[in-house]
Amino acid sequence: MIHRTNLCLSAMGNSIPLLSISNPNSNKRDPKPLIYVIGRQHPGETPSSFIVEGLINFLLSQSLEAKELREKY
């Protein structure tokens, strides 16, 4: 499950998205450690866009490792 909100605006007025990825059946009252990932904070860092996109695709996949990460974090 993925939930998208806007975290804030950049100095240039661009929206900075916040994506939360979890299992649909997870207990929302049970606090879990968070993993914070940031990419492309500087204009010349275009490869990080591909890395973050790949990470999001992996975390949303049905692989056992992705399911375990969504359960624990």
Secondary structure, DSSP 4 states (H G I P E B T S, - for coil): -EEEEEEEE-TTS-EEEEEEE--TT--TTS-----------STT-THHHHHHHHHHHHHTS--HHHHHHHHH-
